[in-house]
């Protein structure tokens, strides 16, 4: 009997991983009763057509490794989805009629070769603007007349080409203007914006010098209105401005709410904005009137709004959760759940406790989950977030809840490098990559040990992606602090990782380190976990995706072989997907291996 067909009751941690998952639906801007949504179908994330008025959802894809990227055209006639190979993120966009089932009239409407996706914008006139990335050419952005021949006058128009990272971010209501984020100045961590006509002619630039970022969040949805909503870093914390591209006038948007602007979008009326504000690991939503200046809270004020979009009637759809409560798609106005994915609901978990500790760069904010059994000092899993430009939030985490179920406290540290605490906090990790973050993790860990909350002898370092990188680096540079380590899809050998990773991450690494491994070899060597492999004293579990373009398999193998050669204890799990699996069975397998690994090597 397969793991997915067991008839006996599953433990709560597994129920959470197998519960139906749903992302925020995206509605067709000219047909609001049609939407596309990525949610679970038979244990995998797939693209669906969804009709809000009836609640009916129809799966459009049935790909074995799942589908994670999907869009809908303005008229709501087509569901678009990205087709890669086993999670390698390298592929092409396909489309099929709204409401159709898997395989029915699937088209490949853009006659361009496979690449990494860097934006898809769909115009009302049947033109698609597509951004593509590849190590051979960097970034290319084309305007493509969809459904027509790619030869002759109806072929793709090359709008933008550069060897560095860029992306197509916004298309004006009339399809005449395209906003492109780019890093031609050499720093993809702090992009600039250029506006192009659809024939490829540049007409305006917004550039803050390369050390402060600018992000294009969308053109006004009103006909004839060429205002672009922009997130900027001209102060100590990200803020908003509206840029009238036709008249080259910038107007700052001040909302008077404490916290950092995480995201924002237009309501369909072109007068109001829906603004997400990150403050102390919670994300709250606000409706901002650009004419009157009024600011009104939208939806729940506790927990975290993971995503949101404004509706024509002034309501908003919100994907919301907290550490204790599983995610749900809600109406902000009524609080009603709008969309329930197939499968049972997830069991609740425990709430988080806020922890502040003094650190080498200032006060550090962290979140602590405590088990309902046992007593202090608790064994602790220090779960380090990825990114690094993300932050841990008061939001639902099946992995954190699984550790709590087993009697472990879970500590999440928003170290320097995290978003949500100002530009200076986010960029501080550039001084000494990896070590800056780990110094903050150690400071909070020491604080909780000193107050008697967690057990210094039963402390496990756990993380995925950048968190996996910090896990391996921490095991080698703080060997007396940790009793075991669990690293998912980590950077393990930084030089080899740079050689094999996708071009956009090479751009990111050059911005982070100040150059390539050839240009600043000492910085990469100093920050690479492989450099410290001889100091690792505790057992390590490493998982890796065979098709991962972000933290490639070869560099992980280099680390594993080096650790084994010097007699270290390392167990591995290799799975047939990319950076993360969209398949419930695989996600459960990985969590079960992690729990079993720690249970065997560090029994409670």
C-alpha positions as CSV (number, residue, x, y, z in Angstrom):
1,X,0.0,0.0,0.0
2,X,1.5,3.4,-1.0
3,X,2.1,6.2,1.5
4,X,-0.6,8.2,-0.2
5,X,-3.3,5.5,0.3
6,X,-3.0,4.5,3.9
7,X,-6.3,3.8,5.6
8,X,-5.1,4.3,9.2
9,X,-5.1,7.7,10.9
10,X,-2.1,9.8,10.0
11,X,-0.3,11.8,12.7
12,X,-1.2,15.5,12.8
13,X,2.1,16.6,11.3
14,X,1.5,14.5,8.2
15,X,-2.1,15.7,7.9
16,X,-0.8,19.2,7.7
17,X,1.5,18.3,4.8
18,X,-1.3,16.5,3.0
19,X,-4.0,19.1,3.6
20,X,-5.2,20.9,0.5
21,X,-2.9,23.9,-0.4
22,X,-4.1,27.0,-2.2
23,X,-2.4,30.1,-3.5
24,X,-4.1,33.4,-4.0
25,X,-6.3,33.4,-7.2
26,X,-5.6,35.9,-9.9
27,X,-8.7,37.2,-11.6
28,X,-9.1,38.3,-15.3
29,X,-9.0,42.1,-15.1
30,X,-11.8,42.5,-17.8
31,X,-13.8,39.5,-16.5
32,X,-13.7,39.4,-12.7
33,X,-15.7,36.2,-12.5
34,X,-13.0,34.2,-14.0
35,X,-9.7,33.5,-12.2
36,X,-6.7,31.2,-12.3
37,X,-5.5,29.6,-9.1
38,X,-2.7,27.2,-8.2
39,X,-3.9,24.6,-5.7
40,X,-3.7,21.0,-4.7
41,X,-5.1,18.3,-7.0
42,X,-4.5,14.7,-6.1
43,X,-1.5,15.6,-3.9
44,X,0.2,18.0,-6.3
45,X,-0.1,21.7,-7.0
46,X,-1.7,22.3,-10.3
47,X,-3.2,25.2,-12.3
48,X,-7.0,25.6,-12.1
49,X,-9.7,27.6,-13.7
50,X,-11.9,29.0,-10.9
51,X,-15.3,30.8,-11.1
52,X,-15.7,33.0,-8.0
53,X,-19.6,33.3,-8.3
54,X,-20.1,29.5,-8.3
55,X,-16.9,28.4,-6.5
56,X,-16.3,25.8,-9.2
57,X,-12.6,24.9,-9.8
58,X,-11.4,22.8,-12.8
59,X,-7.9,21.5,-12.9
60,X,-6.1,22.6,-16.1
61,X,-2.9,20.7,-15.6
62,X,-1.9,17.2,-14.3
63,X,1.9,17.4,-14.5
64,X,3.7,14.7,-12.4
65,X,5.9,17.2,-10.6
66,X,3.1,19.8,-10.3
67,X,2.6,23.3,-11.7
68,X,3.6,26.4,-9.7
69,X,3.4,29.3,-12.2
70,X,0.0,30.2,-13.8
71,X,-1.6,33.4,-15.3
72,X,-4.8,34.4,-16.9
73,X,-5.3,36.8,-19.8
74,X,-7.3,40.1,-19.3
75,X,-10.5,38.7,-21.0
76,X,-10.4,35.4,-19.0
77,X,-10.3,33.3,-22.1
78,X,-7.0,31.5,-21.5
79,X,-5.2,29.9,-18.6
80,X,-1.4,30.2,-19.0
81,X,1.1,27.9,-17.2
82,X,4.8,27.4,-17.2
83,X,6.1,24.0,-18.4
84,X,9.5,23.0,-17.1
85,X,11.2,19.6,-16.8
86,X,10.9,18.0,-13.4
87,X,11.1,21.3,-11.5
88,X,14.3,22.6,-13.2
89,X,12.5,26.0,-13.8
90,X,13.7,26.0,-17.4
91,X,10.9,25.8,-20.0
92,X,8.2,27.6,-22.0
93,X,4.8,29.1,-21.4
94,X,1.8,27.2,-22.6
95,X,-1.9,28.1,-22.6
96,X,-5.3,26.4,-22.9
97,X,-8.9,27.6,-22.8
98,X,-10.4,28.7,-19.5
99,X,-12.4,25.9,-18.0
100,X,-10.6,23.1,-20.0
101,X,-9.2,20.0,-18.5
102,X,-5.6,18.7,-18.7
103,X,-4.3,18.2,-22.3
104,X,-7.3,19.8,-24.0
105,X,-6.3,22.2,-26.7
106,X,-3.0,23.0,-25.1
107,X,-1.0,25.6,-27.2
108,X,2.5,26.8,-27.2
109,X,1.7,30.3,-28.3
110,X,5.2,31.9,-28.0
111,X,7.6,30.6,-30.5
112,X,10.8,31.2,-28.5
113,X,13.2,28.7,-27.1
114,X,13.1,27.4,-23.5
115,X,14.6,29.6,-20.8
116,X,14.2,30.7,-17.2
117,X,11.0,32.8,-16.7
118,X,11.5,36.5,-16.1
119,X,8.0,37.9,-16.4
120,X,4.9,37.3,-18.5
121,X,2.6,40.2,-19.3
122,X,-0.5,39.6,-21.4
123,X,-2.1,42.5,-23.3
124,X,-5.7,43.1,-24.3
125,X,-4.8,43.0,-28.0
126,X,-3.4,39.5,-28.0
127,X,0.2,40.5,-27.5
128,X,2.3,38.9,-24.8
129,X,5.5,40.4,-23.3
130,X,7.8,37.7,-22.1
131,X,11.0,37.9,-20.2
132,X,13.5,35.1,-20.6
133,X,16.8,34.3,-19.0
134,X,19.7,32.1,-20.0
135,X,23.4,32.0,-19.3
136,X,24.0,32.3,-23.1
137,X,22.6,35.7,-23.4
138,X,21.6,37.0,-20.0
139,X,18.1,38.5,-20.4
140,X,15.9,39.0,-23.4
141,X,12.4,40.5,-23.3
142,X,10.2,40.2,-26.4
143,X,6.7,41.4,-27.4
144,X,5.1,38.5,-29.2
145,X,1.8,38.6,-31.2
146,X,0.2,35.5,-29.7
147,X,-1.1,32.8,-32.0
148,X,0.5,34.2,-35.1
149,X,3.6,33.2,-37.0
150,X,7.0,34.0,-35.5
151,X,8.3,34.7,-39.0
152,X,8.2,37.9,-41.0
153,X,6.5,41.1,-39.8
154,X,4.3,39.2,-37.2
155,X,7.3,37.8,-35.4
156,X,8.6,38.7,-31.9
157,X,9.9,42.1,-31.3
158,X,13.0,42.3,-29.2
159,X,12.4,45.0,-26.6
160,X,15.3,44.5,-24.3
161,X,18.6,42.5,-24.2
162,X,21.4,42.6,-21.7
163,X,23.9,40.2,-20.2
164,X,22.7,40.9,-16.7
165,X,19.5,40.2,-14.8
166,X,16.3,42.0,-15.8
167,X,12.6,41.2,-15.8
168,X,9.4,42.4,-17.5
169,X,7.3,43.7,-14.6
170,X,4.3,45.9,-15.8
171,X,2.3,46.6,-18.9
172,X,0.1,49.7,-19.3
173,X,-3.6,49.4,-19.7
174,X,-3.3,50.2,-23.5
175,X,-0.3,47.9,-23.9
176,X,1.8,50.8,-25.1
177,X,4.3,50.9,-22.3
178,X,6.4,48.2,-20.6
179,X,8.2,48.6,-17.3
180,X,11.4,46.7,-17.0
181,X,13.4,46.2,-13.8
182,X,17.1,45.8,-14.6
183,X,20.6,45.6,-13.1
184,X,22.7,47.1,-15.8
185,X,24.6,48.9,-13.0
186,X,25.8,45.6,-11.7
187,X,23.6,45.1,-8.7
188,X,20.6,42.9,-9.0
189,X,19.8,43.3,-5.3
190,X,19.0,47.0,-6.0
191,X,17.4,47.1,-9.4
192,X,16.5,50.2,-11.5
193,X,13.5,50.8,-13.8
194,X,13.3,51.6,-17.5
195,X,10.1,52.3,-19.5
196,X,10.0,51.0,-23.1
197,X,7.5,51.5,-25.9
198,X,6.3,48.2,-27.3
199,X,8.5,48.7,-30.4
200,X,11.5,48.6,-28.1
201,X,12.2,52.3,-27.8
202,X,13.3,53.4,-24.3
203,X,11.4,56.5,-23.1
204,X,12.2,57.0,-19.4
205,X,14.5,55.8,-16.6
206,X,14.2,55.7,-12.9
207,X,17.6,55.0,-11.3
208,X,18.6,55.8,-7.7
209,X,22.3,55.1,-8.2
210,X,22.5,51.3,-7.8
211,X,22.7,51.2,-4.0
212,X,19.0,51.7,-3.5
213,X,16.4,49.6,-5.2
214,X,13.4,50.4,-7.3
215,X,10.6,47.9,-8.0
216,X,7.8,48.4,-10.6
217,X,4.6,47.2,-9.0
218,X,2.1,47.9,-11.8
219,X,0.6,50.5,-14.1
220,X,-2.7,52.1,-13.2
221,X,-5.6,49.9,-14.3
222,X,-7.5,52.8,-15.8
223,X,-7.6,53.5,-19.6
224,X,-5.4,56.4,-20.6
225,X,-3.6,56.5,-17.2
226,X,0.1,55.9,-17.5
227,X,1.0,56.1,-13.8
228,X,3.3,53.4,-12.5
229,X,3.3,52.3,-8.8
230,X,6.9,52.0,-7.6
231,X,8.5,50.7,-4.4
232,X,11.7,52.6,-3.5
233,X,14.4,52.8,-0.9
234,X,15.1,56.5,-0.7
235,X,14.7,56.4,3.1
236,X,15.8,54.0,5.8
237,X,12.8,51.8,5.0
238,X,11.0,50.9,1.7
239,X,8.3,53.3,0.7
240,X,6.0,54.0,-2.3
241,X,5.7,56.6,-5.0
242,X,3.5,57.0,-8.1
243,X,5.4,57.9,-11.3
244,X,3.5,59.6,-14.1
245,X,5.5,58.2,-17.0
246,X,4.0,60.5,-19.6
247,X,4.7,63.7,-17.7
248,X,7.8,62.3,-15.8
249,X,6.3,63.5,-12.5
250,X,6.9,61.5,-9.2
251,X,4.5,61.7,-6.3
252,X,5.5,60.1,-3.0
253,X,2.8,58.1,-1.2
254,X,3.0,58.3,2.6
255,X,0.7,56.2,4.6
256,X,1.7,56.9,8.2
257,X,1.7,53.3,9.3
258,X,4.6,51.9,11.3
259,X,6.6,49.2,9.4
260,X,8.1,48.5,6.1
261,X,6.2,48.5,2.8
262,X,6.4,44.9,1.6
263,X,4.2,45.1,-1.5
264,X,1.4,47.1,-3.0
265,X,-1.0,47.0,-5.9
266,X,-3.8,49.1,-7.4
267,X,-7.5,48.6,-6.8
268,X,-9.4,48.5,-10.2
269,X,-10.7,52.1,-9.7
270,X,-7.1,53.5,-10.1
271,X,-7.7,55.7,-7.0
272,X,-7.0,53.3,-4.2
273,X,-4.0,51.2,-3.4
274,X,-3.8,47.9,-1.4
275,X,-0.6,48.1,0.6
276,X,1.0,45.3,2.6
277,X,3.1,46.5,5.6
278,X,5.6,44.2,7.4
279,X,6.0,45.0,11.0
280,X,7.6,42.8,13.6
281,X,7.0,39.6,11.6
282,X,3.4,40.3,10.8
283,X,2.0,41.6,7.5
284,X,-1.1,43.8,7.6
285,X,-3.1,45.3,4.8
286,X,-4.3,48.9,4.2
287,X,-6.5,50.6,1.7
288,X,-5.0,53.9,0.7
289,X,-7.0,56.7,-1.0
290,X,-4.5,58.6,-3.3
291,X,-6.9,61.6,-3.5
292,X,-8.0,62.1,0.1
293,X,-5.0,60.4,1.8
294,X,-7.2,58.2,4.0
295,X,-5.7,54.9,5.2
296,X,-8.0,52.1,6.4
297,X,-7.0,48.7,7.6
298,X,-8.1,45.8,5.5
299,X,-8.8,42.2,6.7
300,X,-7.3,40.6,9.8
301,X,-4.8,42.7,11.8
302,X,-3.1,39.7,13.5
303,X,-1.1,37.0,11.8
304,X,0.2,37.5,8.3
305,X,-1.4,38.4,5.0
306,X,0.7,36.2,2.7
307,X,-0.8,37.7,-0.5
308,X,-3.7,40.0,-1.5
309,X,-5.5,41.6,-4.4
310,X,-8.1,44.3,-4.7
311,X,-11.5,43.6,-6.3
312,X,-13.7,45.9,-8.4
313,X,-16.4,46.1,-5.6
314,X,-13.8,47.4,-3.2
315,X,-13.3,44.1,-1.4
316,X,-10.0,42.3,-1.4
317,X,-9.0,38.6,-1.6
318,X,-6.5,37.8,1.0
319,X,-4.4,34.6,1.6
320,X,-4.0,34.7,5.4
321,X,-2.6,32.5,8.1
322,X,-0.9,32.6,11.5
323,X,1.5,30.2,13.3
324,X,-1.5,28.6,14.9
325,X,-4.1,28.8,12.1
326,X,-3.7,27.2,8.6
327,X,-3.8,29.5,5.5
328,X,-7.1,30.4,3.9
329,X,-8.3,32.6,1.0
330,X,-10.6,35.1,2.6
331,X,-12.9,38.0,1.7
332,X,-11.3,41.0,3.6
333,X,-14.7,42.6,4.0
334,X,-16.7,39.6,5.4
335,X,-13.9,37.3,6.6
336,X,-15.6,34.5,4.7
337,X,-13.4,31.7,3.2
338,X,-13.8,31.9,-0.5
339,X,-12.0,28.9,-1.8
340,X,-11.4,25.5,-0.1
341,X,-8.9,23.3,-1.9
342,X,-9.6,19.5,-2.2
343,X,-8.5,17.4,0.7
344,X,-9.0,17.7,4.4
345,X,-8.1,20.8,6.4
346,X,-4.8,21.1,8.3
347,X,-4.8,20.6,12.1
348,X,-4.0,23.8,14.0
349,X,-0.7,24.4,15.8
350,X,0.6,26.6,18.6
351,X,1.0,30.4,18.5
352,X,4.4,32.1,18.5
353,X,6.0,34.1,21.2
354,X,8.1,37.2,20.2
355,X,11.7,37.2,21.4
356,X,14.0,40.3,21.3
357,X,17.7,39.9,22.1
358,X,20.7,42.2,21.9
359,X,23.0,41.4,19.0
360,X,26.2,42.7,17.4
361,X,24.2,44.8,15.0
362,X,21.4,45.9,17.3
363,X,18.2,44.3,18.7
364,X,17.2,41.1,16.9
365,X,13.6,40.0,16.5
366,X,12.8,36.3,16.6
367,X,9.8,34.0,16.9
368,X,9.5,31.1,19.3
369,X,7.1,28.2,19.2
370,X,7.0,26.1,22.4
371,X,5.6,22.5,22.7
372,X,2.6,21.7,24.8
373,X,4.4,18.9,26.6
374,X,7.6,18.8,28.6
375,X,9.2,21.7,30.5
376,X,12.0,24.2,30.1
377,X,14.7,24.0,29.1
378,X,13.3,22.6,25.9
379,X,15.2,20.9,23.2
380,X,15.2,23.4,20.3
381,X,15.2,23.4,16.6
382,X,16.7,26.6,15.3
383,X,15.0,26.9,11.9
384,X,16.9,29.4,9.7
385,X,14.9,31.0,6.9
386,X,16.0,31.1,3.3
387,X,16.3,34.0,0.9
388,X,18.3,35.6,2.4
389,X,16.1,38.6,1.6
390,X,13.0,37.2,3.2
391,X,11.9,37.0,6.9
392,X,10.2,34.6,9.2
393,X,6.6,35.6,10.0
394,X,3.7,34.7,12.3
395,X,2.4,32.4,9.6
396,X,1.5,28.7,9.3
397,X,4.4,26.3,8.8
398,X,3.8,22.6,8.6
399,X,7.5,21.9,9.2
400,X,7.6,24.0,12.4
401,X,4.4,22.5,13.6
402,X,5.8,19.0,13.1
403,X,8.8,19.7,15.3
404,X,6.5,21.2,18.0
405,X,4.4,18.0,17.9
406,X,7.5,16.0,18.7
407,X,8.3,18.0,21.8
408,X,10.8,20.5,20.3
409,X,10.8,24.3,20.7
410,X,11.2,26.0,17.3
411,X,13.2,29.3,17.1
412,X,13.1,31.4,14.0
413,X,15.6,34.4,13.9
414,X,15.2,37.4,11.6
415,X,18.9,37.9,11.3
416,X,20.7,40.8,9.6
417,X,19.9,40.2,5.9
418,X,16.2,39.7,6.6
419,X,13.6,42.0,5.1
420,X,11.0,43.8,7.2
421,X,13.4,45.7,9.5
422,X,14.8,48.5,7.2
423,X,17.3,48.7,4.4
424,X,20.3,48.9,6.6
425,X,19.4,45.7,8.4
426,X,18.8,43.8,5.1
427,X,22.0,44.9,3.5
428,X,24.2,44.4,6.6
429,X,25.0,40.8,5.7
430,X,27.2,42.1,2.7
431,X,30.0,42.9,5.2
432,X,30.7,39.2,5.9
433,X,28.3,36.9,4.1
434,X,27.1,34.0,6.3
435,X,28.9,35.1,9.4
436,X,26.8,38.1,10.0
437,X,23.6,36.0,10.0
438,X,25.1,33.3,12.2
439,X,26.3,35.9,14.7
440,X,22.7,37.0,15.2
441,X,21.4,33.4,15.4
442,X,24.0,32.8,18.1
443,X,23.0,35.9,20.1
444,X,19.4,34.9,20.2
445,X,20.3,31.3,21.0
446,X,22.5,32.4,23.9
447,X,19.8,34.7,25.2
448,X,17.2,31.9,25.4
449,X,19.8,29.5,27.0
450,X,20.6,32.2,29.6
451,X,17.0,32.6,30.6
452,X,16.5,28.9,30.8
453,X,14.1,28.4,28.0
454,X,16.1,26.2,25.7
455,X,18.7,23.4,26.2
456,X,22.2,24.2,25.0
457,X,23.0,20.5,24.7
458,X,19.9,19.7,22.6
459,X,20.1,22.3,19.9
460,X,19.7,21.5,16.2
461,X,20.3,23.8,13.3
462,X,17.8,23.4,10.5
463,X,17.2,25.3,7.2
464,X,16.5,25.1,3.5
465,X,18.1,26.9,0.6
466,X,19.9,29.9,2.1
467,X,18.9,28.5,5.5
468,X,20.5,25.2,4.4
469,X,23.6,27.2,3.5
470,X,23.7,28.8,7.0
471,X,23.1,25.4,8.6
472,X,26.2,23.9,7.0
473,X,28.3,27.0,7.6
474,X,27.1,27.1,11.2
475,X,28.1,23.5,11.8
476,X,31.6,24.3,10.6
477,X,32.1,27.6,12.2
478,X,30.1,27.1,15.4
479,X,30.9,23.4,16.0
480,X,30.4,23.5,19.8
481,X,27.0,25.1,19.6
482,X,25.0,22.5,17.6
483,X,24.1,18.8,18.3
484,X,23.0,18.0,14.8
485,X,22.2,19.7,11.5
486,X,19.5,19.3,8.8
487,X,20.2,21.2,5.6
488,X,17.7,21.1,2.7
489,X,18.9,22.1,-0.8
490,X,21.9,24.1,0.6
491,X,24.8,26.0,-0.9
492,X,27.6,23.8,0.3
493,X,30.5,24.5,-2.0
494,X,30.1,28.2,-3.0
495,X,32.5,28.2,-6.0
496,X,31.0,25.1,-7.6
497,X,27.5,26.4,-6.8
498,X,28.3,29.7,-8.7
499,X,29.5,27.7,-11.7
500,X,26.4,25.6,-12.0
501,X,23.5,27.9,-10.8
502,X,21.1,29.9,-13.0
503,X,22.4,33.2,-14.4
504,X,20.1,35.3,-12.2
505,X,21.7,33.9,-9.1
506,X,25.1,34.4,-10.4
507,X,24.1,38.1,-10.8
508,X,22.8,38.0,-7.2
509,X,26.1,36.5,-5.9
510,X,28.2,39.1,-7.7
511,X,26.1,41.8,-6.1
512,X,26.4,40.2,-2.7
513,X,30.1,39.5,-2.7
514,X,31.2,42.4,-4.9
515,X,32.3,40.2,-7.8
516,X,32.6,36.7,-9.1
517,X,34.7,33.9,-7.6
518,X,37.4,34.8,-10.1
519,X,37.4,38.5,-9.0
520,X,37.1,38.1,-5.2
521,X,38.1,34.4,-4.6
522,X,38.9,35.0,-0.9
523,X,35.4,36.2,-0.1
524,X,33.8,33.1,-1.6
525,X,36.3,30.8,0.1
526,X,35.7,32.5,3.5
527,X,31.9,32.2,3.2
528,X,31.8,28.6,1.8
529,X,30.8,25.8,4.1
530,X,33.2,23.5,2.3
531,X,36.1,25.5,3.8
532,X,35.1,24.4,7.3
533,X,34.1,20.8,6.7
534,X,37.0,19.5,8.8
535,X,35.5,21.2,11.9
536,X,32.1,19.5,11.6
537,X,31.6,17.3,14.7
538,X,27.9,16.3,14.6
539,X,25.7,14.2,12.3
540,X,24.3,16.0,9.3
541,X,21.3,15.2,7.0
542,X,21.3,16.8,3.6
543,X,18.5,16.7,1.0
544,X,19.1,17.8,-2.6
545,X,17.0,18.1,-5.8
546,X,18.6,16.4,-8.8
547,X,17.2,19.2,-11.1
548,X,17.8,22.2,-8.8
549,X,19.1,25.2,-10.7
550,X,19.4,27.3,-7.5
551,X,21.5,25.1,-5.3
552,X,22.8,22.5,-7.8
553,X,23.4,18.9,-7.0
554,X,27.2,18.7,-7.9
555,X,28.3,21.2,-5.3
556,X,26.3,19.4,-2.6
557,X,28.0,16.1,-3.6
558,X,31.4,17.8,-3.3
559,X,30.6,18.7,0.4
560,X,29.2,15.2,1.2
561,X,32.2,13.5,-0.2
562,X,34.6,15.8,1.7
563,X,32.7,15.2,5.0
564,X,32.7,11.4,4.5
565,X,36.4,11.4,3.6
566,X,37.3,12.8,7.0
567,X,35.0,10.4,8.8
568,X,32.0,12.6,9.4
569,X,28.5,11.3,9.8
570,X,26.3,12.5,6.9
571,X,23.1,11.1,5.5
572,X,21.6,12.2,2.2
573,X,18.2,12.2,0.5
574,X,18.2,12.9,-3.2
575,X,14.8,13.5,-4.9
576,X,13.8,13.8,-8.5
577,X,12.7,17.5,-8.7
578,X,14.1,21.0,-8.4
579,X,14.6,23.4,-5.6
580,X,11.4,22.3,-3.9
581,X,8.9,19.6,-4.6
582,X,5.2,20.4,-5.3
583,X,4.2,16.8,-4.5
584,X,2.8,15.9,-1.1
585,X,4.3,12.5,-1.0
586,X,7.8,13.9,-1.4
587,X,7.2,16.6,1.1
588,X,6.0,14.1,3.6
589,X,9.0,11.8,2.9
590,X,11.5,14.7,3.5
591,X,9.8,15.7,6.8
592,X,9.7,12.1,8.0
593,X,13.4,11.6,7.3
594,X,14.2,14.8,9.2
595,X,12.2,13.8,12.3
596,X,13.7,10.3,12.2
597,X,17.2,11.5,11.7
598,X,17.1,13.8,14.8
599,X,15.2,11.2,16.8
600,X,18.0,8.6,16.1
601,X,20.9,10.9,16.8
602,X,19.5,13.1,19.5
603,X,16.7,11.3,21.4
604,X,14.6,13.4,23.8
